[in-house]
Amino acid sequence: MNETGEGYNGAFTGPQIDEAIGKALGSGARTVSFTSSQWSGGALRIQAANHGMQSDTFGFVLRHLVSGVLKSGTWAAMGTGVSYEASSGDVVLTSDAPYDGSITFIS
């Protein structure tokens, strides 16, 4: 709650998420937003140049865009697989249903 006693709706922008996570962990973080139209055949490929990770050693937070607010712990975020493709350096998300959201990578 803020000073007026009002709750916060949790709607952060990608750069704000990066900054907050980076400060909390003392490391770099990068958020990549995506839309349901970017998924193909149950997968979403994030190229190495966009996520910035150098290996499969990274943490991440997936968020699902629900009514204009990015939320973790939703059916979509919890049901999404995340894998690192060593040959290309790409990260591949897999899900039964495409959705709008973001993934924050933590190195």
Stockholm file with secondary structure:
# STOCKHOLM 1.0

chainA/1-107         MNETGEGYNGAFTGPQIDEAIGKALGSGARTVSFTSSQWSGGALRIQAANHGMQSDTFGFVLRHLVSGVLKSGTWAAMGTGVSYEASSGDVVLTSDAPYDGSITFIS
#=GR chainA/1-107 SS CCTTSCCCCCCCCHHHHHHHHHHHHTSCEEEEEECGGGCBTTEEEECHHHHCCSSSCCEEEEEEEETTEEESSSHHHHTCEEEEETTTTEEEEECSSCCCEEEEEEC
#=GC SS_cons         CCTTSCCCCCCCCHHHHHHHHHHHHTSCEEEEEECGGGCBTTEEEECHHHHCCSSSCCEEEEEEEETTEEESSSHHHHTCEEEEETTTTEEEEECSSCCCEEEEEEC
//
